[in-house]
Amino acid sequence: MTILVTGGAGFIGSNFVLDWVAATGEPVVNLDKLTYAGNLANLESLAGDKRHVFVRGDICDRAFLDKLIAEHRPRAVVHFAAESHVDRSIHGPGEFVQTNIVGSQNVIEACIDSGVKKVVALSTDKASSPINLYGATKLTADKLFVSGNHYAAHHVTRFSVVRYGNVMGSRGSVIPFFRKLADQAASLPITDFRCTRFFITLPQAVKFVVDSFDIMQGGELFVPRIPSMRIVDLADAIAPGTEMHDVGLRPGEKLHEEMISPEEGRRALRVGDRYVLQPVLATWGYRAPTSGEPLPDGFAYRSDENDEWFTTEQITTILKTEC
């Protein structure tokens, strides 16, 4: 059986494809519009491998998407494709609306029409209490995928969402930028010395998506329980003793990140290594996890209020082994 991965030439998508093929041997149809073509280097090991079919195309083209899914008949879809830069969402909002909202709706409808059984969509911490257009479009996409289960209530298709924070070493990560400045013995620019972030390693991020397939019923939004990190600690681990200077928050940037808002927290359960946000209204037979632990009133999952933190020593080890 085949799976379809949208955005599979991106940093996380390409690594997901590599891990999936290696672990399962299952064929992958990899759809990407090649906005970030440089990441195709990650997929060189699959060149000529019949288990990997790369297709250039855009999820905003509904007719193309329908034809692709009808031709390959994937049993599942992993939806990574998105416009994902805060800065670009300010200067070019139309593309974000088209890809993250219209494109997501196209994926939902095409999967229902073709009888795809499981769909997992990738979200972002920016979607929780969004303050920029990127986050707002991703929150809308989250809502669309959860609501897609209502449309598919009498069909086989089920939709769930995975939301996590910054992936260490990814294209948008500050780590390569800090390393470059450290090599030049330059002062490191810190947006705010108080700034905190959620960080997840690439293997953890890929595994979390894979594991979500196994346990999803449809309608859940899965959030991993991961440590927070102080940006000054990250900078110190990359370049110990290097001078730092405060440059202030950029437009659309938060001082601390949030993956579950207080409003969403009312629907959240703690289940093992994750939080599960349950759907508000489920018409497709959703049942709450029996192992779920209720959370206290007013619960929110913020990077500055986390009960798990990376130490500088732990950050240094991760940078050496995984970044």
N, C-alpha and C positions, 0 to 999 in steps of 0.2 A: 504494500500500500504506500501511497505517496503523500507527502505533506507539502504545502505551499508556504513559503516564507516571503513576506513583503518587506522591502527594505533590507534584503539579505546581502547587500554589498557594503553596508555600513559597518562600523566597528563592532557593535554588539551583534548585529544580525549575521555578519560573516563568521564570527566566532561561534555563534549558535549553530550555524550550518555545519561547520567543521566538527563540532562535538556531536551533533545529532547523527551525522553519517558514520562517524567513528564508533559511536556507542550502539547504534541500532542497525546500521547497514541499510536503513530505509531510504528510498529515493527522495530527493528534495528538488522541487521546482523553486528556483530563486528569482524573485521578481524585484527589479530595482530600476529606477530611471537614471542611475549612474550620476547623481548629483555629486557624490563623493567617490569618484572612480578610483582614487588612489587606494582605497581600502580593498579593491579587488585583489591586491597583492596577497591578502590574507588567504585567498582561495586558490592560489597557484597549485597547491598540493592536490586539488581536485580536478586539475586540467585533464581532460580526456576521460574522466571517470563517468561512466554512464549513470551513476547514482545521483549526479548533480547536473541539473539542467538550468542554465542561466538564461533568463529572458529579460530583455530590456523593454520596459513599459511603465506606464503611469497609472496608479490607482484612481486618478481623476477621470480616466477614460473608461466609463462604465461598459461600453460595448466590448472593448478589448478585454476587460476583466472577466466579463461573462464568458467570452470565447475561450480564454485561457483556462478558467476553472472547468468549463464543460469538456475541454479537450483532455485535461490531465486528471480530472476527477479526484482531487486530494481528499483524504479522509479527515484532515485537520489543517488549520491555517494558523500561523503565528504572524501577528501583524506588528512589525517593527517600523514600517514606513511612516515617516513624519518629518515635518520641518521643525527644527528643535533649537534654534538659537534665539535667545532673548533679544539681543541687539537687532537681529534681522527682522524680528517680528514687529519692532517699532517702526522700522523704515520701509518694510515691505509686507504689510499685514494681509494683503489679498492672497498671496501664495499660501500663507499659513491657514487661512480660512478654507481655501480650496483643498489643500492636502489633508489637513488634520480633521476637518469636519466633513466636507463633501466626499473626500476620498474614503474616510472611515464609513460613511453611510453606504457608499458603493460596495465596500467589502462586505458589510453586513447583509445587504440585499442580495448580492451575488452568491454568498454562501448559503443563505436560506433557499434561494431558487435552485441551487445545484445540489442541495442535500448534504453539504459538508457537516460532519457530526460535531466537531469541537473547534472553537476559535478562541485563542488567547491574544489579547491586545496589550501592548506595552504602554504604560502610562509614565508619569514622572511626578516627583515631589512638587514641581511647579504647579500641578493641577489642584493642589490643596490650598484653599483660600487664595486664589490667583491674584497677582497684582500686575501682571503683564499679559499681553495678547497671546503669547505662546502658551502660558499656563491656562488662560481662559479657553483656548481652542482645545487643549488636551483635556480639560475638565468636561467640555462639551462632548468630546469623543468618548470619555469614560461613561457618561450618561447614555450616549447612543448605544454603546455595546451592551450595557446592562439592560436597557430597554429593548434591545434587539431580541431578548428572550421572550418578551410579550408577543412580538410579531411572529416568533417561531414556536409559540406554545404548542401548536398542533403539528409541528414538524420535528425533525430529528436534530436540528442545529441548536447548539448551546454556546453562549458567549460568556467569557470571564475576562477580568482585567488584572494585570500585574503592575504594581506601582513601587518603584524604589528610587533611591537618591543617586548621587554621583558615582559613576563607575571609574575606579582608579585606572589611569592610563588611557582613558577614552579620548576621542578626538577633541572633545570640549573640556578635557581635564586641565587643571592649572599645573599639573605636575611637569609636563614637558617644558612649559613656559618658565617655571621656576628653575628647572635644571639648566636651561640655556643661559639664564641670567647668572646662575651660580658659576657656570664655566667662565663667564666674563668678569667674575668678581664684582658684579653689580649689586646694588641694594635691591631687595625684593619688595615689590609693591603689594601691600596688603589692603584690601578694600576697607576693612575695619578691624582693629586688633581684637575686638570682641567676637568677631564672626565665627560661627560654627556651621558645620555641614554634616550630613549623613554621607558615609562612604561605604561602597560595597566593592569587593574584588570582582574581576571579570569571571573567574570560575564560579563564584557564588551566584552572580547574576544569571549566568546561563543555567546553572543547576536549578535555581529557583523557578525559572520559567518552565523547565522540563517537569519538575515535581508538581507544578500547578496543574499540568495536564492530567496527572494521575488522580488528583483529588477533586477536581472541579465538578460541580453539578450544573453550573450556569448561573450567572447573576452575581457571583462573588467578586469582590475586589481584594486581591491578596497583597499584603504589605509585609516585607521581611523585617524581623527584629534584628537590627544591625547597629554597630557602635557609631557614636558621633565622634567628630574630630574638630579640634580647634585649628583654624587655619594657621595660626602662628606656630603651632606644634608641627604641622605638616611642613611649613617653611624651614623650621629648625632641623627637622629630620633630613630634608633634602640638602641643606647647606648649613651645617652647624656653625653658629657664631656669626653668620652673615648679617649685615645690617638690614633692617626692614624699615619701610616708611608707609604711613597711612595715606591712602589716596581717596578714601571715601567710597561709598556704595555707588555703583553704576545705576543708571535709570532702569527700573523694573527689577532690581535686585533686592533680596531680603537680607536682613542681618542674620537671622536664623531660619533654617528650613523646616518645613512641616510636611509630614506625609499623611497625617490624619487630623482633620480639624475637629474642634469640639462638637460641632454638629454631626459630623460623620462618626465620631466616637460613640454616640448613642447606639449605633448599629454594629459596633465592633466587638469581636470576641478574640481572645487570645487562644490560639491553637498551635501548640508546639513551638516551632521556630518562626511563627508568623502571626500577624493579626489578620482577621477575616472580616471585611465589611460586608454585611449581609444586605441583600436588596430590600428596598423599602416595601415593595409590594411584589409578590411572586405568584404569577398565575400558571406557572409551568411545573409545579410540584416540588419546588425547592424545600429542603429540610435543613434546619440549623445543625451544624456539627455536634454530635453528642459529646465530644471531648472539649468543646469550647468553654472557656472560662469568661464569665462576664467581667466587664471593666468598670471602674468606679465612675460615678457621675462626674461630668466635666472632663473626662479623659480626652487628651489630645496627644499626638505623637510628634514632638518637636525636637530639633537637634540640640537645643540648649537645655532641655528638660529630660534628656534621655538617662536611663539608669546604666547604660553601657558606654564606655569611652575608650578610644584608642590612646595608649601611652606613646610617647615619642619613640621609645624602644620598639614597640610593636609596629609603628609606622615605618621605622627604619628597616625592619625585617621584611615587611611586605614590599617595600620599594625595591629591595635587593632580589627578592624571589619572584615577584609577580608583575612588576612594572618596569 
